């Protein structure tokens, strides 16, 4: 089996207030980065995983996200396989 | 000026023990995902920012990361501009 590296990004759903992101945006403005319009903060997981092909890997990481890693009520996730 | 979305991923440097990642890996094994070899957990920021071109945007986000968002002693970061 081949080893794959998967990046899984988990953010609060659009429309759910992200106070941590707001705080960072305000701090960036205070530091002079006024061109920043919005900041959202999430978790990112780098997962090394064994598998036969890309489709199998994506399907497994999707399952992990749905049952354990992300909260489907409040969070969205994006899966990216690094080549 | 154009609006850009930048994804900034911040991880502990390779070689620094990541106890949160270890805990998640162990939990995934207990759930049956034995093919997971390693998990590293970090922060991800989605930044909406105004600017003229991609090079300018990357340079600004790099500066923010170095002076404020990441800890250069313990963390590495990756910047990706979404098209």
N, CA and C atoms of all chains as a GROMACS GRO file, in nm:
protein
  498
    1UNK      N    1   0.084  -0.121   0.000
    1UNK     CA    2   0.000   0.000   0.000
    1UNK      C    3   0.087   0.125   0.000
    2UNK      N    4   0.034   0.227  -0.059
    2UNK     CA    5   0.107   0.353  -0.073
    2UNK      C    6   0.074   0.444   0.046
    3UNK      N    7   0.167   0.531   0.079
    3UNK     CA    8   0.141   0.627   0.186
    3UNK      C    9   0.098   0.761   0.127
    4UNK      N   10  -0.010   0.814   0.181
    4UNK     CA   11  -0.066   0.940   0.133
    4UNK      C   12  -0.065   1.042   0.246
    5UNK      N   13  -0.055   1.168   0.210
    5UNK     CA   14  -0.074   1.274   0.309
    5UNK      C   15  -0.198   1.353   0.271
    6UNK      N   16  -0.288   1.360   0.368
    6UNK     CA   17  -0.414   1.429   0.345
    6UNK      C   18  -0.421   1.551   0.436
    7UNK      N   19  -0.464   1.663   0.379
    7UNK     CA   20  -0.487   1.784   0.458
    7UNK      C   21  -0.638   1.799   0.476
    8UNK      N   22  -0.680   1.807   0.601
    8UNK     CA   23  -0.822   1.823   0.632
    8UNK      C   24  -0.841   1.956   0.704
    9UNK      N   25  -0.913   2.047   0.641
    9UNK     CA   26  -0.940   2.178   0.702
    9UNK      C   27  -1.082   2.180   0.755
   10UNK      N   28  -1.097   2.223   0.880
   10UNK     CA   29  -1.230   2.228   0.943
   10UNK      C   30  -1.257   2.371   0.990
   11UNK      N   31  -1.362   2.430   0.935
   11UNK     CA   32  -1.400   2.568   0.972
   11UNK      C   33  -1.543   2.568   1.026
   12UNK      N   34  -1.574   2.666   1.108
   12UNK     CA   35  -1.714   2.691   1.142
   12UNK      C   36  -1.788   2.722   1.013
   13UNK      N   37  -1.912   2.677   1.003
   13UNK     CA   38  -1.993   2.704   0.884
   13UNK      C   39  -2.005   2.855   0.862
   14UNK      N   40  -2.014   2.894   0.736
   14UNK     CA   41  -2.042   3.033   0.701
   14UNK      C   42  -2.169   3.076   0.775
   15UNK      N   43  -2.170   3.193   0.834
   15UNK     CA   44  -2.290   3.241   0.901
   15UNK      C   45  -2.284   3.218   1.050
   16UNK      N   46  -2.197   3.128   1.096
   16UNK     CA   47  -2.179   3.112   1.241
   16UNK      C   48  -2.068   3.208   1.284
   17UNK      N   49  -2.097   3.288   1.385
   17UNK     CA   50  -2.001   3.389   1.429
   17UNK      C   51  -1.873   3.323   1.481
   18UNK      N   52  -1.759   3.377   1.436
   18UNK     CA   53  -1.628   3.322   1.473
   18UNK      C   54  -1.553   3.428   1.554
   19UNK      N   55  -1.571   3.428   1.687
   19UNK     CA   56  -1.513   3.536   1.768
   19UNK      C   57  -1.360   3.538   1.764
   20UNK      N   58  -1.298   3.420   1.750
   20UNK     CA   59  -1.152   3.415   1.744
   20UNK      C   60  -1.103   3.484   1.616
   21UNK      N   61  -1.172   3.458   1.506
   21UNK     CA   62  -1.136   3.523   1.379
   21UNK      C   63  -1.153   3.674   1.386
   22UNK      N   64  -1.263   3.718   1.449
   22UNK     CA   65  -1.289   3.862   1.466
   22UNK      C   66  -1.177   3.927   1.547
   23UNK      N   67  -1.135   3.861   1.653
   23UNK     CA   68  -1.027   3.915   1.738
   23UNK      C   69  -0.898   3.929   1.660
   24UNK      N   70  -0.867   3.827   1.580
   24UNK     CA   71  -0.743   3.832   1.501
   24UNK      C   72  -0.753   3.942   1.395
   25UNK      N   73  -0.869   3.955   1.333
   25UNK     CA   74  -0.887   4.062   1.233
   25UNK      C   75  -0.863   4.200   1.298
   26UNK      N   76  -0.923   4.221   1.414
   26UNK     CA   77  -0.906   4.350   1.483
   26UNK      C   78  -0.760   4.374   1.517
   27UNK      N   79  -0.691   4.269   1.561
   27UNK     CA   80  -0.549   4.283   1.596
   27UNK      C   81  -0.467   4.317   1.472
   28UNK      N   82  -0.499   4.253   1.359
   28UNK     CA   83  -0.425   4.283   1.234
   28UNK      C   84  -0.449   4.428   1.191
   29UNK      N   85  -0.572   4.477   1.209
   29UNK     CA   86  -0.599   4.618   1.178
   29UNK      C   87  -0.515   4.708   1.266
   30UNK      N   88  -0.508   4.676   1.394
   30UNK     CA   89  -0.428   4.758   1.487
   30UNK      C   90  -0.280   4.756   1.452
   31UNK      N   91  -0.236   4.647   1.390
   31UNK     CA   92  -0.095   4.637   1.348
   31UNK      C   93  -0.071   4.704   1.213
   32UNK      N   94  -0.177   4.759   1.152
   32UNK     CA   95  -0.159   4.832   1.027
   32UNK      C   96  -0.205   4.757   0.902
   33UNK      N   97  -0.250   4.632   0.918
   33UNK     CA   98  -0.295   4.555   0.801
   33UNK      C   99  -0.444   4.582   0.776
   34UNK      N  100  -0.473   4.707   0.736
   34UNK     CA  101  -0.612   4.752   0.720
   34UNK      C  102  -0.682   4.686   0.602
   35UNK      N  103  -0.606   4.628   0.510
   35UNK     CA  104  -0.664   4.568   0.389
   35UNK      C  105  -0.725   4.430   0.415
   36UNK      N  106  -0.712   4.382   0.540
   36UNK     CA  107  -0.775   4.255   0.576
   36UNK      C  108  -0.924   4.278   0.599
   37UNK      N  109  -1.007   4.203   0.526
   37UNK     CA  110  -1.152   4.222   0.535
   37UNK      C  111  -1.219   4.124   0.629
   38UNK      N  112  -1.172   4.001   0.630
   38UNK     CA  113  -1.231   3.903   0.721
   38UNK      C  114  -1.131   3.794   0.752
   39UNK      N  115  -1.140   3.741   0.873
   39UNK     CA  116  -1.056   3.628   0.912
   39UNK      C  117  -1.146   3.522   0.975
   40UNK      N  118  -1.134   3.399   0.929
   40UNK     CA  119  -1.201   3.285   0.992
   40UNK      C  120  -1.092   3.188   1.034
   41UNK      N  121  -1.107   3.132   1.154
   41UNK     CA  122  -1.003   3.043   1.206
   41UNK      C  123  -1.060   2.904   1.225
   42UNK      N  124  -0.983   2.806   1.185
   42UNK     CA  125  -1.026   2.668   1.200
   42UNK      C  126  -0.912   2.578   1.241
   43UNK      N  127  -0.941   2.448   1.237
   43UNK     CA  128  -0.840   2.347   1.266
   43UNK      C  129  -0.793   2.289   1.135
   44UNK      N  130  -0.667   2.244   1.131
   44UNK     CA  131  -0.619   2.171   1.015
   44UNK      C  132  -0.547   2.046   1.064
   45UNK      N  133  -0.577   1.934   1.001
   45UNK     CA  134  -0.512   1.807   1.036
   45UNK      C  135  -0.431   1.759   0.916
   46UNK      N  136  -0.307   1.720   0.942
   46UNK     CA  137  -0.225   1.657   0.839
   46UNK      C  138  -0.220   1.509   0.874
   47UNK      N  139  -0.280   1.427   0.789
   47UNK     CA  140  -0.298   1.285   0.820
   47UNK      C  141  -0.215   1.202   0.722
   48UNK      N  142  -0.121   1.123   0.776
   48UNK     CA  143  -0.050   1.026   0.693
   48UNK      C  144  -0.125   0.895   0.701
   49UNK      N  145  -0.161   0.841   0.586
   49UNK     CA  146  -0.249   0.725   0.584
   49UNK      C  147  -0.211   0.631   0.469
   50UNK      N  148  -0.223   0.501   0.494
   50UNK     CA  149  -0.193   0.401   0.391
   50UNK      C  150  -0.318   0.366   0.312
   51UNK      N  151  -0.302   0.348   0.180
   51UNK     CA  152  -0.418   0.309   0.100
   51UNK      C  153  -0.379   0.281  -0.043
   52UNK      N  154  -0.474   0.225  -0.116
   52UNK     CA  155  -0.447   0.183  -0.254
   52UNK      C  156  -0.456   0.297  -0.353
   53UNK      N  157  -0.559   0.380  -0.338
   53UNK     CA  158  -0.577   0.488  -0.436
   53UNK      C  159  -0.644   0.609  -0.370
   54UNK      N  160  -0.643   0.718  -0.446
   54UNK     CA  161  -0.688   0.847  -0.395
   54UNK      C  162  -0.836   0.844  -0.352
   55UNK      N  163  -0.918   0.777  -0.431
   55UNK     CA  164  -1.062   0.774  -0.402
   55UNK      C  165  -1.087   0.706  -0.267
   56UNK      N  166  -1.015   0.595  -0.242
   56UNK     CA  167  -1.029   0.522  -0.116
   56UNK      C  168  -0.989   0.612   0.002
   57UNK      N  169  -0.878   0.684  -0.016
   57UNK     CA  170  -0.827   0.770   0.091
   57UNK      C  171  -0.927   0.882   0.123
   58UNK      N  172  -0.977   0.946   0.018
   58UNK     CA  173  -1.072   1.056   0.040
   58UNK      C  174  -1.197   1.004   0.110
   59UNK      N  175  -1.244   0.888   0.068
   59UNK     CA  176  -1.364   0.832   0.128
   59UNK      C  177  -1.343   0.800   0.276
   60UNK      N  178  -1.224   0.747   0.311
   60UNK     CA  179  -1.195   0.717   0.452
   60UNK      C  180  -1.187   0.844   0.537
   61UNK      N  181  -1.118   0.945   0.485
   61UNK     CA  182  -1.102   1.068   0.563
   61UNK      C  183  -1.236   1.140   0.577
   62UNK      N  184  -1.319   1.131   0.474
   62UNK     CA  185  -1.454   1.188   0.481
   62UNK      C  186  -1.533   1.119   0.594
   63UNK      N  187  -1.522   0.988   0.603
   63UNK     CA  188  -1.593   0.914   0.707
   63UNK      C  189  -1.543   0.954   0.846
   64UNK      N  190  -1.410   0.959   0.862
   64UNK     CA  191  -1.351   1.004   0.991
   64UNK      C  192  -1.404   1.141   1.031
   65UNK      N  193  -1.412   1.231   0.931
   65UNK     CA  194  -1.456   1.368   0.959
   65UNK      C  195  -1.601   1.367   1.006
   66UNK      N  196  -1.684   1.289   0.936
   66UNK     CA  197  -1.826   1.290   0.966
   66UNK      C  198  -1.856   1.228   1.102
   67UNK      N  199  -1.783   1.121   1.137
   67UNK     CA  200  -1.820   1.055   1.262
   67UNK      C  201  -1.740   1.104   1.382
   68UNK      N  202  -1.630   1.171   1.360
   68UNK     CA  203  -1.545   1.201   1.475
   68UNK      C  204  -1.475   1.338   1.471
   69UNK      N  205  -1.413   1.373   1.358
   69UNK     CA  206  -1.322   1.489   1.361
   69UNK      C  207  -1.394   1.624   1.353
   70UNK      N  208  -1.503   1.628   1.278
   70UNK     CA  209  -1.576   1.755   1.263
   70UNK      C  210  -1.714   1.742   1.325
   71UNK      N  211  -1.771   1.855   1.360
   71UNK     CA  212  -1.908   1.858   1.410
   71UNK      C  213  -2.000   1.897   1.294
   72UNK      N  214  -2.079   1.802   1.245
   72UNK     CA  215  -2.157   1.831   1.123
   72UNK      C  216  -2.261   1.940   1.142
   73UNK      N  217  -2.297   1.970   1.266
   73UNK     CA  218  -2.398   2.074   1.291
   73UNK      C  219  -2.337   2.214   1.271
   74UNK      N  220  -2.212   2.230   1.316
   74UNK     CA  221  -2.155   2.365   1.317
   74UNK      C  222  -2.037   2.384   1.223
   75UNK      N  223  -1.984   2.274   1.171
   75UNK     CA  224  -1.858   2.286   1.095
   75UNK      C  225  -1.869   2.228   0.954
   76UNK      N  226  -1.792   2.288   0.864
   76UNK     CA  227  -1.771   2.234   0.730
   76UNK      C  228  -1.626   2.189   0.719
   77UNK      N  229  -1.601   2.091   0.633
   77UNK     CA  230  -1.462   2.050   0.616
   77UNK      C  231  -1.425   2.036   0.468
   78UNK      N  232  -1.297   2.050   0.441
   78UNK     CA  233  -1.242   2.036   0.306
   78UNK      C  234  -1.128   1.936   0.314
   79UNK      N  235  -1.125   1.841   0.220
   79UNK     CA  236  -1.020   1.739   0.216
   79UNK      C  237  -0.933   1.762   0.093
   80UNK      N  238  -0.802   1.760   0.114
   80UNK     CA  239  -0.710   1.778   0.000
   80UNK      C  240  -0.601   1.672   0.011
   81UNK      N  241  -0.580   1.596  -0.095
   81UNK     CA  242  -0.474   1.496  -0.094
   81UNK      C  243  -0.349   1.558  -0.155
   82UNK      N  244  -0.238   1.555  -0.080
   82UNK     CA  245  -0.113   1.610  -0.134
   82UNK      C  246  -0.048   1.507  -0.224
   83UNK      N  247  -0.004   1.550  -0.340
   83UNK     CA  248   0.057   1.456  -0.437
   83UNK      C  249   0.206   1.443  -0.408
   84UNK      N  250  -0.909   4.775  -0.614
   84UNK     CA  251  -0.831   4.659  -0.569
   84UNK      C  252  -0.917   4.533  -0.570
   85UNK      N  253  -0.853   4.424  -0.592
   85UNK     CA  254  -0.922   4.296  -0.600
   85UNK      C  255  -0.925   4.229  -0.462
   86UNK      N  256  -1.027   4.148  -0.439
   86UNK     CA  257  -1.035   4.073  -0.314
   86UNK      C  258  -0.979   3.932  -0.331
   87UNK      N  259  -0.893   3.893  -0.242
   87UNK     CA  260  -0.829   3.762  -0.248
   87UNK      C  261  -0.864   3.683  -0.122
   88UNK      N  262  -0.867   3.552  -0.136
   88UNK     CA  263  -0.880   3.466  -0.019
   88UNK      C  264  -0.752   3.385  -0.004
   89UNK      N  265  -0.693   3.398   0.113
   89UNK     CA  266  -0.568   3.329   0.141
   89UNK      C  267  -0.590   3.227   0.251
   90UNK      N  268  -0.536   3.107   0.231
   90UNK     CA  269  -0.539   3.004   0.335
   90UNK      C  270  -0.400   2.996   0.396
   91UNK      N  271  -0.395   3.013   0.528
   91UNK     CA  272  -0.268   3.008   0.599
   91UNK      C  273  -0.274   2.892   0.698
   92UNK      N  274  -0.189   2.793   0.676
   92UNK     CA  275  -0.184   2.676   0.765
   92UNK      C  276  -0.063   2.687   0.856
   93UNK      N  277  -0.085   2.668   0.985
   93UNK     CA  278   0.024   2.678   1.082
   93UNK      C  279   0.034   2.548   1.160
   94UNK      N  280   0.147   2.481   1.149
   94UNK     CA  281   0.171   2.355   1.220
   94UNK      C  282   0.292   2.369   1.310
   95UNK      N  283   0.296   2.288   1.417
   95UNK     CA  284   0.420   2.273   1.492
   95UNK      C  285   0.528   2.222   1.397
   96UNK      N  286   0.650   2.268   1.415
   96UNK     CA  287   0.760   2.221   1.330
   96UNK      C  288   0.773   2.070   1.341
   97UNK      N  289   0.816   2.007   1.232
   97UNK     CA  290   0.849   1.864   1.234
   97UNK      C  291   0.949   1.841   1.347
   98UNK      N  292   0.930   1.735   1.422
   98UNK     CA  293   1.025   1.706   1.529
   98UNK      C  294   0.978   1.754   1.665
   99UNK      N  295   0.885   1.849   1.666
   99UNK     CA  296   0.827   1.891   1.794
   99UNK      C  297   0.706   1.802   1.821
  100UNK      N  298   0.702   1.743   1.938
  100UNK     CA  299   0.595   1.650   1.973
  100UNK      C  300   0.460   1.721   1.973
  101UNK      N  301   0.362   1.657   1.908
  101UNK     CA  302   0.228   1.715   1.896
  101UNK      C  303   0.130   1.623   1.971
  102UNK      N  304   0.110   1.647   2.102
  102UNK     CA  305   0.027   1.555   2.182
  102UNK      C  306  -0.118   1.549   2.135
  103UNK      N  307  -0.169   1.660   2.082
  103UNK     CA  308  -0.307   1.660   2.034
  103UNK      C  309  -0.320   1.567   1.912
  104UNK      N  310  -0.222   1.574   1.823
  104UNK     CA  311  -0.222   1.486   1.706
  104UNK      C  312  -0.212   1.339   1.747
  105UNK      N  313  -0.126   1.312   1.844
  105UNK     CA  314  -0.109   1.174   1.895
  105UNK      C  315  -0.242   1.121   1.950
  106UNK      N  316  -0.311   1.204   2.027
  106UNK     CA  317  -0.439   1.164   2.086
  106UNK      C  318  -0.543   1.133   1.979
  107UNK      N  319  -0.547   1.217   1.877
  107UNK     CA  320  -0.643   1.194   1.768
  107UNK      C  321  -0.607   1.067   1.692
  108UNK      N  322  -0.477   1.046   1.667
  108UNK     CA  323  -0.436   0.923   1.599
  108UNK      C  324  -0.480   0.800   1.678
  109UNK      N  325  -0.456   0.800   1.809
  109UNK     CA  326  -0.495   0.686   1.893
  109UNK      C  327  -0.646   0.665   1.889
  110UNK      N  328  -0.722   0.774   1.892
  110UNK     CA  329  -0.869   0.763   1.887
  110UNK      C  330  -0.914   0.705   1.753
  111UNK      N  331  -0.849   0.747   1.643
  111UNK     CA  332  -0.885   0.693   1.511
  111UNK      C  333  -0.855   0.542   1.505
  112UNK      N  334  -0.742   0.502   1.564
  112UNK     CA  335  -0.711   0.358   1.569
  112UNK      C  336  -0.820   0.284   1.645
  113UNK      N  337  -0.861   0.338   1.759
  113UNK     CA  338  -0.966   0.273   1.838
  113UNK      C  339  -1.098   0.265   1.762
  114UNK      N  340  -1.120   0.360   1.672
  114UNK     CA  341  -1.243   0.358   1.591
  114UNK      C  342  -1.231   0.266   1.470
  115UNK      N  343  -1.112   0.206   1.453
  115UNK     CA  344  -1.096   0.110   1.343
  115UNK      C  345  -1.015   0.161   1.225
  116UNK      N  346  -0.974   0.287   1.229
  116UNK     CA  347  -0.895   0.343   1.118
  116UNK      C  348  -0.746   0.315   1.142
  117UNK      N  349  -0.710   0.187   1.134
  117UNK     CA  350  -0.573   0.142   1.168
  117UNK      C  351  -0.472   0.188   1.064
  118UNK      N  352  -0.518   0.224   0.945
  118UNK     CA  353  -0.426   0.262   0.837
  118UNK      C  354  -0.372   0.404   0.853
  119UNK      N  355  -0.417   0.474   0.958
  119UNK     CA  356  -0.364   0.608   0.985
  119UNK      C  357  -0.227   0.595   1.052
  120UNK      N  358  -0.126   0.655   0.993
  120UNK     CA  359   0.011   0.642   1.046
  120UNK      C  360   0.051   0.759   1.136
  121UNK      N  361   0.009   0.878   1.100
  121UNK     CA  362   0.043   0.992   1.184
  121UNK      C  363  -0.060   1.103   1.164
  122UNK      N  364  -0.083   1.178   1.272
  122UNK     CA  365  -0.171   1.294   1.264
  122UNK      C  366  -0.099   1.412   1.329
  123UNK      N  367  -0.096   1.524   1.259
  123UNK     CA  368  -0.045   1.649   1.317
  123UNK      C  369  -0.160   1.749   1.308
  124UNK      N  370  -0.177   1.827   1.414
  124UNK     CA  371  -0.289   1.921   1.418
  124UNK      C  372  -0.237   2.063   1.426
  125UNK      N  373  -0.297   2.149   1.347
  125UNK     CA  374  -0.255   2.289   1.349
  125UNK      C  375  -0.374   2.381   1.337
  126UNK      N  376  -0.342   2.509   1.319
  126UNK     CA  377  -0.445   2.611   1.297
  126UNK      C  378  -0.451   2.644   1.150
  127UNK      N  379  -0.569   2.683   1.104
  127UNK     CA  380  -0.579   2.732   0.966
  127UNK      C  381  -0.659   2.861   0.969
  128UNK      N  382  -0.609   2.961   0.897
  128UNK     CA  383  -0.678   3.089   0.888
  128UNK      C  384  -0.720   3.112   0.744
  129UNK      N  385  -0.846   3.153   0.726
  129UNK     CA  386  -0.894   3.194   0.595
  129UNK      C  387  -0.904   3.346   0.599
  130UNK      N  388  -0.821   3.411   0.520
  130UNK     CA  389  -0.809   3.556   0.528
  130UNK      C  390  -0.858   3.618   0.397
  131UNK      N  391  -0.962   3.703   0.407
  131UNK     CA  392  -1.005   3.782   0.290
  131UNK      C  393  -0.930   3.914   0.295
  132UNK      N  394  -0.862   3.947   0.186
  132UNK     CA  395  -0.774   4.063   0.188
  132UNK      C  396  -0.776   4.132   0.052
  133UNK      N  397  -0.768   4.264   0.054
  133UNK     CA  398  -0.766   4.343  -0.069
  133UNK      C  399  -0.623   4.366  -0.115
  134UNK      N  400  -0.600   4.359  -0.246
  134UNK     CA  401  -0.466   4.385  -0.298
  134UNK      C  402  -0.463   4.385  -0.448
  135UNK      N  403  -0.351   4.429  -0.502
  135UNK     CA  404  -0.336   4.444  -0.647
  135UNK      C  405  -0.302   4.312  -0.716
  136UNK      N  406  -0.211   4.235  -0.657
  136UNK     CA  407  -0.168   4.113  -0.724
  136UNK      C  408  -0.126   4.008  -0.621
  137UNK      N  409  -0.108   3.887  -0.672
  137UNK     CA  410  -0.082   3.772  -0.588
  137UNK      C  411   0.048   3.786  -0.506
  138UNK      N  412   0.150   3.840  -0.570
  138UNK     CA  413   0.280   3.853  -0.502
  138UNK      C  414   0.267   3.945  -0.381
  139UNK      N  415   0.194   4.056  -0.399
  139UNK     CA  416   0.175   4.151  -0.290
  139UNK      C  417   0.100   4.085  -0.173
  140UNK      N  418  -0.002   4.008  -0.206
  140UNK     CA  419  -0.084   3.941  -0.105
  140UNK      C  420   0.000   3.841  -0.026
  141UNK      N  421   0.076   3.759  -0.098
  141UNK     CA  422   0.158   3.658  -0.031
  141UNK      C  423   0.260   3.724   0.060
  142UNK      N  424   0.321   3.831   0.012
  142UNK     CA  425   0.420   3.902   0.092
  142UNK      C  426   0.358   3.960   0.220
  143UNK      N  427   0.236   4.015   0.209
  143UNK     CA  428   0.169   4.070   0.328
  143UNK      C  429   0.135   3.961   0.430
  144UNK      N  430   0.080   3.850   0.380
  144UNK     CA  431   0.040   3.743   0.472
  144UNK      C  432   0.163   3.680   0.537
  145UNK      N  433   0.272   3.673   0.461
  145UNK     CA  434   0.398   3.622   0.517
  145UNK      C  435   0.443   3.712   0.633
  146UNK      N  436   0.433   3.842   0.612
  146UNK     CA  437   0.475   3.936   0.716
  146UNK      C  438   0.386   3.922   0.842
  147UNK      N  439   0.254   3.914   0.820
  147UNK     CA  440   0.161   3.894   0.934
  147UNK      C  441   0.197   3.769   1.013
  148UNK      N  442   0.230   3.662   0.937
  148UNK     CA  443   0.260   3.535   1.002
  148UNK      C  444   0.386   3.547   1.086
  149UNK      N  445   0.487   3.613   1.028
  149UNK     CA  446   0.615   3.622   1.097
  149UNK      C  447   0.607   3.708   1.222
  150UNK      N  448   0.531   3.818   1.214
  150UNK     CA  449   0.533   3.908   1.331
  150UNK      C  450   0.421   3.880   1.431
  151UNK      N  451   0.318   3.803   1.390
  151UNK     CA  452   0.204   3.795   1.480
  151UNK      C  453   0.134   3.659   1.483
  152UNK      N  454   0.105   3.601   1.365
  152UNK     CA  455   0.015   3.486   1.364
  152UNK      C  456   0.082   3.354   1.401
  153UNK      N  457   0.208   3.337   1.363
  153UNK     CA  458   0.278   3.212   1.393
  153UNK      C  459   0.393   3.241   1.490
  154UNK      N  460   0.435   3.137   1.557
  154UNK     CA  461   0.551   3.148   1.645
  154UNK      C  462   0.672   3.091   1.570
  155UNK      N  463   0.764   3.177   1.527
  155UNK     CA  464   0.873   3.129   1.441
  155UNK      C  465   0.965   3.028   1.508
  156UNK      N  466   0.963   3.023   1.640
  156UNK     CA  467   1.049   2.927   1.711
  156UNK      C  468   0.993   2.785   1.702
  157UNK      N  469   0.862   2.773   1.713
  157UNK     CA  470   0.802   2.639   1.723
  157UNK      C  471   0.716   2.600   1.604
  158UNK      N  472   0.682   2.698   1.519
  158UNK     CA  473   0.584   2.668   1.415
  158UNK      C  474   0.633   2.699   1.273
  159UNK      N  475   0.584   2.620   1.179
  159UNK     CA  476   0.604   2.648   1.037
  159UNK      C  477   0.469   2.686   0.977
  160UNK      N  478   0.472   2.766   0.870
  160UNK     CA  479   0.345   2.799   0.806
  160UNK      C  480   0.353   2.785   0.656
  161UNK      N  481   0.235   2.762   0.596
  161UNK     CA  482   0.221   2.750   0.450
  161UNK      C  483   0.112   2.847   0.407
  162UNK      N  484   0.139   2.922   0.299
  162UNK     CA  485   0.041   3.018   0.247
  162UNK      C  486  -0.007   2.970   0.111
  163UNK      N  487  -0.140   2.973   0.092
  163UNK     CA  488  -0.197   2.932  -0.036
  163UNK      C  489  -0.302   3.034  -0.076
  164UNK      N  490  -0.290   3.089  -0.195
  164UNK     CA  491  -0.390   3.184  -0.243
  164UNK      C  492  -0.494   3.108  -0.324
  165UNK      N  493  -0.620   3.124  -0.286
  165UNK     CA  494  -0.727   3.056  -0.361
  165UNK      C  495  -0.761   3.139  -0.484
  166UNK      N  496  -0.773   3.072  -0.597
  166UNK     CA  497  -0.802   3.145  -0.723
  166UNK      C  498  -0.952   3.162  -0.739
   0.00000   0.00000   0.00000
